[in-house]
Amino acid sequence: MLNSGIRALTFDVFGTVVDWRSSVMHEAAVMELRVDAGKFADDWRAGYPRAMARVRSGELGWTSIDVLHRQILDELIEKYKITGLTEAGKVHLNRVWHRLDPWPDSARGLALLRRKFVCATLSNGNVSLLVDLARHGGLTWDCVLSAELYRAYKPDAKVYLGAAETLGVKPAETMMVAAHKGDLLAARKAGLQTAFVERPLEKGPGGGADIGKEDWMDVYAKDFVDLARQLGVAA
Amino acid sequence: MLNSGIRALTFDVFGTVVDWRSSVMHEAAVMELRVDAGKFADDWRAGYPRAMARVRSGELGWTSIDVLHRQILDELIEKYKITGLTEAGKVHLNRVWHRLDPWPDSARGLALLRRKFVCATLSNGNVSLLVDLARHGGLTWDCVLSAELYRAYKPDAKVYLGAAETLGVKPAETMMVAAHKGDLLAARKAGLQTAFVERPLEKGPGGGADIGKEDWMDVYAKDFVDLARQLGVAA
């Protein structure tokens, strides 16, 4: 059995549960930023691992994603020579990361998975952002867990081990669900099981998404409904 | 307006959301403990603030409620001369605190309140216990917060302030909901708004519940549905 002993699932959120790229592109259009929206979204997202690396290295103290997103946005406003945004407009735009739309299967697949497993977020996004995303997308979690609670960012093992401890389960009874191999490899190293979910459009229609089955993955799923089916939940 | 500026509600759980006494009594009967079930439930519950006080004073290091409940249970097994319980039976009995039934209005009132406010637990119970209670009782939270995340027990101000910070709101934008005045007074001192909810049967039909309106309470409600009505949510 693939899912022998699984009691809890922990989910990466950006890219795995929600489609950050098209949501940010939509916001760039609505806000009339007059930029290449796809490139702007990609640049904003690309700044995020760099910013987190500065926190992980100790160069920056603990800094929430909201603050990191704003620092990156301020750089992009210069780079793209975006004018006419008031401070209130910048605050609103920065909070697009609280209003990202879920992939079409996310809410339904999650509801199926919750019939059998405790389902929690496990994101580098801060808790209040994750709560907003859930309310925005109609997603129901058993528990909202974030790197913020462990004062460390994924792929630090502390985050995966902390989540299992908080949920009262062993690492081996926990399955990390993500559309990114790096996240799953780190979870696996910490002793968790792993489920890869394909999100071929995460980086846009031009490709570049992190897909492809690997031997070490415990489950490889097309989407959350397929994941539920593979884990023995009848749809 | 009573609720001016409220963005998040944080809920005490034992006694406020769930009816611990009748749930423990039911379990004592099912497990055939041959004890005065009401007295047994009251004794078990009474041991809990004493045990937490030992953690707060530093006599005990950080100890989860599951472990504290088990220590109290072991004392009660001696006191009541309960025989015939296997270790597996004791583990099962101790987990009755993960299977407490909600008050009849809890799920419906919570669903109403979530239409307008972010709703989170804020209990001294550990996260995994709170997740189990929510799944058992069909309760949907935006976020499960616990004293465990702040490594301090209510009424320590750190817990109330920590919850507001985690939810990304100011203390004054947060309303603590509880059936116990001590909890609300501590929340108020930390700068939160307060809503008292009457649970006249918490200590059983003989009375003893902590009820009665006080001037300092921002809201005094009969139950969660009444609280929703008073906070401007149309039923």
Interface residues (C-beta under 8 A of the other chain):
Chain A: D66 V118 N126 V127 S128 L129 V131 A134 R135 T140 D142 C143 V144 E148 L149 T166 L167 G168 V169
Chain B: D66 V118 N126 V127 S128 L129 V131 A134 R135 T140 D142 C143 V144 E148 L149 T166 L167 G168 V169
